Amino acid sequence: MKNAKNDPLKPVRADYRILKKILDSSYKVLHIPEEYDLIILVFEKAGGSWEGIFEGDIDAIRLLKKIAKVAYKREYLTHASTWD
């Protein structure tokens, strides 16, 4: 049984919520907290600021989106099955 704290479909953490919105808008992935943690770590090491994200800093948002794109393309994110 999932609790609200670990449920990636209804994340409690603000950084998870932002990342989930970005991923849902562009990619079909399974939402796994460990993969989110990897993207968050890379974002912070690349000089990204969560404060900037929440204040609407376009450069910080672009950086996060770029990192998410690379993570998806290099398969650091688990792709969701597509049923055609």
Backbone torsions as a table, in degrees:
resi	resn	phi	psi	omega
1	MET	NA	131.6	179.8
2	LYS	-86.1	140.8	171.4
3	ASN	-103.1	166.0	-173.9
4	ALA	-61.0	-30.2	-176.8
5	LYS	-68.3	-33.2	-176.5
6	ASN	-107.6	4.4	-178.3
7	ASP	-81.7	109.0	-177.8
8	PRO	-69.8	-16.4	179.0
9	LEU	-81.1	-20.1	175.9
10	LYS	-135.9	69.3	-174.2
11	PRO	-68.2	142.8	177.9
12	VAL	-86.3	-37.5	-177.6
13	ARG	-70.7	137.5	-178.3
14	ALA	-64.5	-39.2	179.8
15	ASP	-65.6	-36.3	176.1
16	TYR	-65.9	-39.2	-179.8
17	ARG	-63.3	-43.7	179.2
18	ILE	-63.8	-46.3	-179.1
19	LEU	-63.8	-39.3	177.9
20	LYS	-62.1	-41.9	178.3
21	LYS	-61.9	-43.1	179.9
22	ILE	-63.4	-46.1	-178.0
23	LEU	-67.8	-41.5	179.7
24	ASP	-64.7	-30.8	-177.0
25	SER	-75.9	-22.0	-173.8
26	SER	-127.0	-22.7	-170.9
27	TYR	-134.8	155.6	174.8
28	LYS	-105.5	101.3	-178.1
29	VAL	-130.9	159.6	168.8
30	LEU	-85.6	134.9	-175.8
31	HIS	-88.9	103.9	-177.0
32	ILE	-118.6	122.1	-176.0
33	PRO	-55.0	-37.0	-179.5
34	GLU	-64.0	-36.1	178.1
35	GLU	-70.9	-36.7	174.9
36	TYR	-61.0	-43.5	-179.3
37	ASP	-59.9	-37.7	178.5
38	LEU	-64.6	-45.5	179.1
39	ILE	-63.5	-41.4	179.5
40	ILE	-63.4	-41.9	178.6
41	LEU	-62.7	-45.8	179.2
42	VAL	-63.1	-42.2	178.6
43	PHE	-58.8	-45.7	-179.2
44	GLU	-68.4	-39.6	179.0
45	LYS	-69.0	-26.3	178.9
46	ALA	-82.0	1.9	177.5
47	GLY	94.1	10.2	179.0
48	GLY	-70.9	149.4	-178.3
49	SER	-122.6	122.8	176.9
50	TRP	-68.4	-32.8	175.6
51	GLU	-60.4	-41.8	176.9
52	GLY	-62.0	-41.2	178.1
53	ILE	-57.9	-49.3	-175.4
54	PHE	-73.7	-18.6	175.4
55	GLU	-91.7	-3.3	176.3
56	GLY	89.8	19.7	178.1
57	ASP	-64.7	113.0	-174.1
58	ILE	-63.7	-34.1	179.3
59	ASP	-66.2	-40.0	178.0
60	ALA	-66.7	-40.4	178.9
61	ILE	-65.7	-43.4	177.5
62	ARG	-61.1	-41.5	179.2
63	LEU	-61.3	-46.3	180.0
64	LEU	-62.7	-42.4	178.6
65	LYS	-64.6	-39.4	178.9
66	LYS	-65.0	-41.8	178.5
67	ILE	-64.8	-41.1	177.6
68	ALA	-63.1	-40.0	179.5
69	LYS	-63.6	-46.4	179.3
70	VAL	-64.0	-42.3	179.1
71	ALA	-61.2	-38.4	178.7
72	TYR	-68.5	-48.5	-177.2
73	LYS	-65.3	-35.6	-179.8
74	ARG	-89.8	8.3	174.7
75	GLU	61.3	37.2	168.9
76	TYR	-80.7	-14.3	174.5
77	LEU	-106.9	139.7	179.2
78	THR	-76.0	119.3	-179.1
79	HIS	-74.3	140.6	176.6
80	ALA	-79.6	150.5	177.8
81	SER	-68.6	141.4	174.3
82	THR	-110.1	125.8	-179.4
83	TRP	-109.4	106.0	-178.0
84	ASP	-96.7	NA	NA
